[in-house]
Amino acid sequence: MYKTLKIGVFYGGWSSEREVSVRSGKNVLNALLRKNYNATGIDITRNNIKDIVCSHTFDTVFLLTHGKGGEDGTIQGLLESLNINYTGSDVTASALCMDKILTKYFFSGNALPTAPYHIIDSDPLEKNNYRFPAVIKPRREGSSVGVSVLNNMNDLHNYLKEQNNCSEGYLLEDYIKGREFTCGIIGTGNSAMALPVLEIRPKNQFYDYEAKYTDGMTNFIVPAEIQHELSNKIKELSLNAYRAAGCRDFGRVDSIVSDEGDIYLLEINTLPGMTNLSDLPMEAKADGMCYDDLVEHILLSALKRL
């Protein structure tokens, strides 16, 4: 009966991740059409979103709107106010996980391991004795936009001078030398399950925007070539974080394992990329699930809320 429902695939938006969102959305749309769903793709912009949403005829919206406005609870709140069902996490979980500072507080409050950090603004105090090297991250950006590794206070001041808007603050996190992993999760609540852990080996210093979306710039090893015990621990921590944050349908939890073997959670992504180079589809494939089946699994998870 679900094949007769009208599914709107929303992508695009107005964030710095617009290009990736368009690629994700078109991939998902094609997968749904191959599965014979009644799906329509919509490129969302600031100019058309009001008319599209308020005059909607969709039974469910498949959201692929990465970044500000589309992943931070904004569009989720609009859809909920009009009683429109949609894929992905709700307003609260979306807003929490998009905000890197709130995510840090959330990790700490739930006894989830995370790297030491500072919250800074446009005028960082020398007396705080920041430890370098450190990773600086804009408070509400995704896809590693604006992320940089800093080696000293001079780097920090220069970085902040180059920013157009420091009003929201930045997360300054201790640089952890180690191996980077990500764990995709599909489902909701007790039915949520972790996919095989993927190791990310970027050719750049870290997994930045270029490394994420340029073919050949990163090596992906899935399942990760690590001991079974470590893999299970990463999955356990990732699932705990995902469930505690109230995430739904699909997501991804990033972590780093230090050279000493300690696991540190980095962030939760509530609308992970669905491009040809994205982590979540690779993990699903390693678990025996093709791209089209993954898309359908996410959709069916959301349709249970109708």
N, C-alpha and C positions, 0 to 999 in steps of 0.2 A: 504493500500500500504506500510505502514511502516514495516510490518512484514517481507518483503523481503529484507530490508536493512541489511547490515552487521554491527553488533554492536560489538565493542571490549571493554571488561571490563578490565580496567587497574587497577591493585592493586599491593601491595608489596612495591617497592621502596627501599630506603636505609636510611631512617630516623629512629629515635628512636621509631617511631610509626608503623614500618613495620608489626609487628605481628597483630596489630589491623586492619591495612589496608588489610591484607590478609583475615581476617575474614569478613570484610565489603564486599570486592570484591566477595568472593565466595557466600555470601548471596544474593547479587544483581544479580550475574550471574544465580543462581538457580531460582530466581524470574522471570527473563526475559525468561528463558527457559520454565518455567511453563506457561508464557504468550504467548508462541510460537513465540518469537522473534529469529532471526538468530544471536545468541550471542556467542561469544568466550571469554574465560577468559585468560588473559595474566599476568603472574607474572613478573613485571618490575624490572630489576636490572641495575646497572651502566653498566654492560657488554653487555646487550642485547638491551637496549633502542634505540640506534642509528639504529641498523639493523631492529628492529620491526617497528619503526616509519617511517623510510625512505623507507621501502618496503611495506608500509601499503596497505591494500585493504579494510579498514573499511570506512563506510559511516559516522559513528559517534563513538566517544570514550566515554564510561561512566567512568569517572575518580573517583577512590576511593583511590588515592595515598596521604594519610595523611602525614603531616609533611614536613620537609625540602626537597626541590627538587620536591615535588609532589603537594604541596599546596601553595607554595610561589610565583607562577608565572613562575617558571623555565620550567616545562613541558608544561604549558599553552602556553608559548612563542614559544616553539619548535613546538607544534601542529599548532599554528597560522601561523608560518613561512612557513609551508607546506600546509596551507589551509585545515586543518583537523578539522571538527566540533567536539565539545566535550561538555559534561555536566559541569555545575558549572560556577563559576565566571571567568572573563577574567584575563589577566595578571595584570592589574592595581589594581583591587579590591583584587585579591589574594595576591599580594605583600603587599598591605596596611594592610590587616587584619591579615596577618601572623606576621607582625612586631608590637609587643606590644607597642613600643615607638611611632611609627607613628600612631597607632590606638588611643593612648592617645591624640596626637596632633589633630587628626581628630575629636574625640569627643569634645574636647575643642573648636575647630574652628567652629563646627556646633551647639554649645549651647546644646550639649547632656550631661546629668549629669554623671560625673565620679569621682571616689575617688581622693583626692589629692595624688601627687606622686613626686618622684625624679628620675632622670636618673643618674646612677652611673656606675663607671668602677672598675678596680681592686684595686684602691686606694681611697676609699671614704674619704672625708674630714670631720673631726670631727666638724668643725665649722658650717657645714650645719644644725646642730640641727635636725637630723632625728627624727621622732616621732615613738615610738614603743608602742605596737607591730605593725609590718609591714609585708607585704607579698612581697617576692622577686620572680621575674619571669625572666628567660632567655628571651632575646629579641625575638628570633625566634625559639620557640619550641611550641609544642601543647600537648594535652592530659595531661596537668599539669606536664609534665616532667620537673624536676628541680625546681618546685615551692616549697617554704618553708615559714613557718611562723617564723619570727625572733622576739625575745623579747628585744634585746639590741644591742649595738655596737659590743660587743664581739661576739655575734652570727653572725653578719654581716661579720666581719673579718674572722671568722672561715669558714663561707659558701664560701666566695670568695677564700680562700686558697685551698679549695677542688675542685674548678672548674679547668678544663683543659684549658679553653679558655675564657678569659674575654674581648677579643678584641671588641666584638660587643656591650658590655654594658648590663646593667640589668635595669629592671623597679622595683623600690622600691615603693610600694603602701601602703597607710595607710590601716591598717586592720579595716574593717568595721564589727562590730558585728551585726549580723542580720540573715535573712533567704535568702537562695540562690535559684534563679529561672533561668529557661531557657525557651526561646520561639523559637520554630522551625518555619521556614518560607519556603513556597514553592511558586514557580512562579518567575516572572521577572517584574520589573517596576510596573505599575499600576495594573497589574494582580496578583502581589504577595499578599499572604494572610498569616496571622499569625495563627498558630495552637494553641490549648489550652495550656496555661501556665503550666509548670511542676515545682513543688517544689522538690529540691534535699536535702535530709537529710542524709548526710554521717555519718557513725559511727566513722570515723577518725575526726581529728580536722577540716579538710576541704576536699573538693572534689578532692583528689589527684589521681594519676594514679591507685593505688591499689583500691581505692573506686570506680573508674570509671569502672574498668574491672574485678573485682572479685565479683562473684555472692554472694549476701547476705551482702555486705559491705555498701550498700546504700539503703535507702528507697526512692522510687519515688512516689510522689503523683500527679496524673494528672486526671482531672483538679486540679490545686492547690486549696487548701482549704483557699481561701482568698476572700475578698469582691469583688463584681463585678467591682466596680470602680477601685480598685487597679489592678485587672487583665487586664482591658481595658487599663489602663495607661501603664502597662508593654508592652502590645501588640503594643500600639501606638509608644512608644519610640523605641521598637525593629524594627518595620517596618520602621520608619524614619531613623534609623541607617543603616539598610540593603539597603534601596533604595538610600540613600545619598552616600553610599560607592560603588554603582553600582553593587551590588551582583546579581547573576542570578540563576535561577532554584531551588536551595535549599540552606539553611543555617540555622544557629542557633545563637541567641544572648543571651549571659549570663548576668545576673544582680544579684544584691544583694539589699535587702530592709533592711535598718537599723532598729534598735529597735524603732527609732523615726518616722519611716514611710517614710524615704527618699529613692528614687530609685537611684542606681548607676549602670551604665552600665560597665561591665567588659571587654568583648571582643566580636568579631564577628567571628564565625567559618564558613569558606566558603566551607569546605568539611567535614561536620559532619559525625561521625561514623554511620555505618549501620549494626552493629552487633546485636546479640540478646538482648544485654543489653543497646543498644544505646538510647539516649533520643528522637531523632527525630521520629523513628518508634513508640515509645510509645505514643508520642503526637498525631501522625496521627491516631493511633488506637483509642485514646480517642475521636477523631473527626469523628469516623466511617469509617476510611480508613484503610484497611488491608495492610500488608507489600507489597504484590505484586502490589497493586494498587498505593501505594506511589512510588515505583520504576518506574512504568510506567508513572506516572504523571511527575516525574523529567525528564525522557527520552523524553517525548513528548514536554516538555517545551524547551528542547535543539533542538529537531528536527525541531521546527518552524524556526530555523536560517538557515536551508538548502536552 
